[in-house]
Amino acid sequence: MKAKLSPNMISFVAVRRGDWVLKISVYKNKQILVMALNCYDFRTVVNYFTDQNCAADFIEQLVIED
C-alpha cells in the first residue's frame, strides 16, 4: 500500500471495505482521522481518534454494520 508522507502526517490510499471507501490519515503518530464514504447511498462519516484501538474498533463496526 502506498502512502503519502509529510514530516508530521501519513495519509494512506483509499481502500474499499464492504460498502465503504475508507481514507485514513495519522498525524504525529497520535491523532487518527478516518473518513468513510458509503458506495451506495453516499453517506459520509468523518471521525477523529487519539487511540488506535478506538479507531480500529470504529472501522470494524462501520464495515460490519452494512
Z-matrix of the N, CA and C atoms (Angstrom, degrees):
N
C 1 1.448
C 2 1.523 1 107.80
N 3 1.301 2 116.60 1 126.41
C 4 1.462 3 120.64 2 176.17
C 5 1.516 4 109.28 3 -84.35
N 6 1.302 5 114.60 4 148.27
C 7 1.461 6 120.06 5 179.02
C 8 1.512 7 108.13 6 -138.86
N 9 1.325 8 115.41 7 146.67
C 10 1.457 9 120.72 8 175.05
C 11 1.517 10 108.20 9 -85.77
N 12 1.316 11 115.55 10 131.29
C 13 1.458 12 120.56 11 -177.53
C 14 1.519 13 111.06 12 -114.42
N 15 1.303 14 115.91 13 141.71
C 16 1.456 15 122.89 14 168.81
C 17 1.529 16 104.94 15 -134.78
N 18 1.311 17 119.07 16 171.84
C 19 1.467 18 119.14 17 -176.93
C 20 1.531 19 114.39 18 -55.31
N 21 1.312 20 117.35 19 -32.97
C 22 1.467 21 119.57 20 -175.17
C 23 1.521 22 114.40 21 -118.62
N 24 1.335 23 118.12 22 -9.54
C 25 1.461 24 119.42 23 -174.05
C 26 1.513 25 110.97 24 -135.09
N 27 1.332 26 114.89 25 143.75
C 28 1.452 27 121.47 26 171.36
C 29 1.530 28 106.99 27 -122.76
N 30 1.325 29 116.42 28 131.08
C 31 1.460 30 122.23 29 178.85
C 32 1.520 31 108.28 30 -120.51
N 33 1.308 32 115.86 31 120.17
C 34 1.456 33 121.24 32 -178.69
C 35 1.525 34 110.39 33 -83.95
N 36 1.316 35 115.83 34 153.91
C 37 1.457 36 119.85 35 178.35
C 38 1.525 37 108.97 36 -65.72
N 39 1.308 38 116.07 37 153.72
C 40 1.458 39 121.07 38 179.66
C 41 1.530 40 109.11 39 -67.99
N 42 1.333 41 115.48 40 138.52
C 43 1.459 42 121.39 41 178.04
C 44 1.519 43 109.18 42 -129.15
N 45 1.318 44 115.22 43 149.74
C 46 1.456 45 119.53 44 177.75
C 47 1.512 46 109.58 45 -101.11
N 48 1.319 47 115.59 46 128.03
C 49 1.462 48 122.99 47 175.89
C 50 1.517 49 107.36 48 -130.84
N 51 1.311 50 116.25 49 113.03
C 52 1.458 51 120.55 50 -176.83
C 53 1.518 52 109.51 51 63.47
N 54 1.318 53 116.52 52 -128.07
C 55 1.471 54 122.15 53 179.99
C 56 1.516 55 112.42 54 -87.93
N 57 1.310 56 118.14 55 2.70
C 58 1.458 57 122.11 56 -171.36
C 59 1.521 58 112.91 57 -113.62
N 60 1.324 59 115.82 58 142.15
C 61 1.458 60 122.39 59 167.64
C 62 1.524 61 105.90 60 -103.78
N 63 1.331 62 116.33 61 122.83
C 64 1.463 63 121.91 62 -174.95
C 65 1.514 64 111.05 63 -112.51
N 66 1.305 65 115.91 64 138.27
C 67 1.462 66 123.50 65 174.67
C 68 1.518 67 106.14 66 -127.85
N 69 1.332 68 116.04 67 125.91
C 70 1.460 69 120.46 68 -175.35
C 71 1.518 70 109.44 69 -125.17
N 72 1.323 71 115.60 70 133.66
C 73 1.466 72 122.27 71 176.01
C 74 1.520 73 108.32 72 -126.97
N 75 1.346 74 115.38 73 143.94
C 76 1.459 75 121.54 74 179.51
C 77 1.521 76 107.81 75 -126.12
N 78 1.332 77 115.91 76 127.62
C 79 1.463 78 122.07 77 -178.72
C 80 1.524 79 109.67 78 -109.88
N 81 1.308 80 116.68 79 120.92
C 82 1.472 81 123.75 80 177.64
C 83 1.531 82 113.28 81 52.95
N 84 1.317 83 116.86 82 32.52
C 85 1.475 84 122.80 83 179.75
C 86 1.522 85 113.34 84 55.42
N 87 1.320 86 117.75 85 17.98
C 88 1.462 87 120.90 86 -176.87
C 89 1.516 88 113.15 87 -125.01
N 90 1.315 89 117.53 88 -33.46
C 91 1.456 90 121.33 89 -173.98
C 92 1.528 91 109.47 90 -118.03
N 93 1.326 92 116.27 91 130.86
C 94 1.459 93 122.36 92 -174.83
C 95 1.517 94 108.74 93 -119.91
N 96 1.320 95 115.18 94 128.26
C 97 1.461 96 121.52 95 176.67
C 98 1.520 97 107.75 96 -112.74
N 99 1.336 98 115.65 97 124.94
C 100 1.465 99 121.82 98 178.62
C 101 1.520 100 107.46 99 -115.16
N 102 1.330 101 115.16 100 122.65
C 103 1.458 102 121.39 101 175.57
C 104 1.522 103 107.72 102 -117.65
N 105 1.314 104 116.91 103 131.25
C 106 1.461 105 121.13 104 -176.81
C 107 1.522 106 109.84 105 -134.41
N 108 1.322 107 115.67 106 139.02
C 109 1.463 108 122.40 107 177.31
C 110 1.518 109 107.73 108 -127.63
N 111 1.335 110 116.66 109 125.49
C 112 1.444 111 120.97 110 177.15
C 113 1.527 112 108.90 111 -75.98
N 114 1.316 113 116.42 112 131.38
C 115 1.469 114 122.02 113 -175.18
C 116 1.523 115 113.54 114 -70.20
N 117 1.329 116 117.48 115 -22.54
C 118 1.457 117 119.65 116 -172.32
C 119 1.518 118 113.99 117 -104.96
N 120 1.317 119 117.92 118 -43.91
C 121 1.465 120 118.23 119 -178.56
C 122 1.537 121 112.05 120 -112.03
N 123 1.328 122 117.04 121 6.02
C 124 1.471 123 124.17 122 172.93
C 125 1.527 124 113.64 123 59.89
N 126 1.346 125 116.30 124 28.33
C 127 1.460 126 118.91 125 169.97
C 128 1.522 127 108.05 126 -65.72
N 129 1.308 128 116.19 127 143.01
C 130 1.462 129 121.35 128 179.34
C 131 1.524 130 108.96 129 -121.43
N 132 1.327 131 115.11 130 135.50
C 133 1.460 132 121.32 131 178.25
C 134 1.522 133 107.82 132 -128.70
N 135 1.313 134 116.29 133 128.92
C 136 1.463 135 121.72 134 174.45
C 137 1.521 136 105.94 135 -127.70
N 138 1.334 137 115.37 136 124.29
C 139 1.454 138 119.20 137 -177.92
C 140 1.523 139 109.86 138 -140.31
N 141 1.325 140 116.18 139 150.94
C 142 1.456 141 123.91 140 -174.30
C 143 1.525 142 109.04 141 -123.35
N 144 1.336 143 115.57 142 136.35
C 145 1.461 144 120.42 143 -178.41
C 146 1.521 145 110.34 144 -135.46
N 147 1.336 146 115.33 145 152.67
C 148 1.458 147 120.75 146 170.82
C 149 1.524 148 110.35 147 -112.09
N 150 1.316 149 117.43 148 -7.37
C 151 1.458 150 122.69 149 179.46
C 152 1.530 151 109.30 150 -115.36
N 153 1.327 152 116.66 151 124.44
C 154 1.466 153 121.09 152 -177.63
C 155 1.521 154 111.67 153 -62.10
N 156 1.313 155 117.19 154 -37.64
C 157 1.463 156 120.33 155 -179.15
C 158 1.524 157 111.45 156 -66.15
N 159 1.322 158 116.95 157 -38.83
C 160 1.466 159 120.59 158 177.16
C 161 1.527 160 110.43 159 -64.39
N 162 1.315 161 116.79 160 -41.29
C 163 1.465 162 120.72 161 178.08
C 164 1.521 163 110.48 162 -63.19
N 165 1.324 164 116.95 163 -44.70
C 166 1.467 165 120.77 164 179.29
C 167 1.525 166 111.37 165 -63.22
N 168 1.329 167 117.28 166 -42.18
C 169 1.467 168 121.24 167 177.82
C 170 1.524 169 111.22 168 -63.23
N 171 1.327 170 116.93 169 -41.48
C 172 1.463 171 121.27 170 178.89
C 173 1.522 172 110.47 171 -61.50
N 174 1.327 173 117.06 172 -46.97
C 175 1.465 174 121.02 173 -179.70
C 176 1.527 175 110.08 174 -62.31
N 177 1.323 176 117.01 175 -43.60
C 178 1.462 177 120.89 176 179.65
C 179 1.526 178 110.86 177 -60.60
N 180 1.316 179 117.26 178 -46.27
C 181 1.467 180 120.77 179 -180.00
C 182 1.527 181 111.54 180 -65.01
N 183 1.299 182 116.58 181 -38.72
C 184 1.463 183 120.97 182 -179.76
C 185 1.525 184 110.49 183 -63.45
N 186 1.307 185 116.84 184 -44.86
C 187 1.460 186 121.37 185 -178.36
C 188 1.523 187 111.43 186 -70.59
N 189 1.326 188 117.41 187 -38.79
C 190 1.467 189 121.59 188 179.99
C 191 1.517 190 111.28 189 -69.97
N 192 1.325 191 117.08 190 -32.42
C 193 1.459 192 122.93 191 -174.15
C 194 1.522 193 113.67 192 -54.66
N 195 1.321 194 118.32 193 -37.32
C 196 1.475 195 120.38 194 -175.93
C 197 1.484 196 112.59 195 -96.10
